[in-house]
Amino acid sequence: MALPLFETFTEDQRKQFGPQQKREEFSTRRHAYHSPFMYENLDVGNFYEIDPTKGVELKSMDGFITIEEDQPITGVTVVGSGCVPHGFNIVEWWDEGETIDNMENQLVKRQRVDNLNGTHPSIYSQLMMRTFPGLTFKHVTNGDLENAADALKKLSDGYYGGYYMGFYENTATFRIGPPYPNKVTVRAGTKLMEDAGTSLERYPGDYAVRLVETTVIV
């Protein structure tokens, strides 16, 4: 049963904000780009590492993947996983010299998706699963972590709040424009401490991107 419609546009509003609009209609094509993103029309920078098992690990907020297409872009899909939970993905498409401070009567050309809790396996997870026989927490962390119990305590979401065991990837989808740009930049990160309790501790945590797909107008 449909919800009742109590009121709609008044005649004055139709005169003030009209005329009646026409929907946009266009055909599109998808372009898929895979890690390590070594393509002629891509620029990648400020990443922590390249790992075949998880993708290009972007430094939180500073890392970027910029894609320039020959055709206008209407959508971007990002597939990846955080080093820790509470990840986020950002896509932005500012014109030269344009920022959130000087834009006028337009969309904010930045979108963000939060609460991406998929994570990729860390060296600590692999040590707990005994993927590397002979290696110990104490050896790998130069004494920062003594054993598995110490790792669970220090690397939990809060004190004993649950070790980072998401082990799945996230897919974030963004609707770009209008106006429709030919160039977009992907950024990412996480809102938790990474490598907490060790000499590598840093905030915010990094985020690995494995695939980016653009939807372009043809």
PyMOL commands that set and color helices and strands:
alter all, ss='L'
color gray80, all
select helices_A, chain A and resi 11-17+123-128+137-140+148-154
alter helices_A, ss='H'
color red, helices_A
select strands_A, chain A and resi 28-34+42-45+47-51+55-58+64-68+73-82+87-92+110-116+170-175+183-190+207-217
alter strands_A, ss='S'
color yellow, strands_A
deselect
rebuild
show_as cartoon
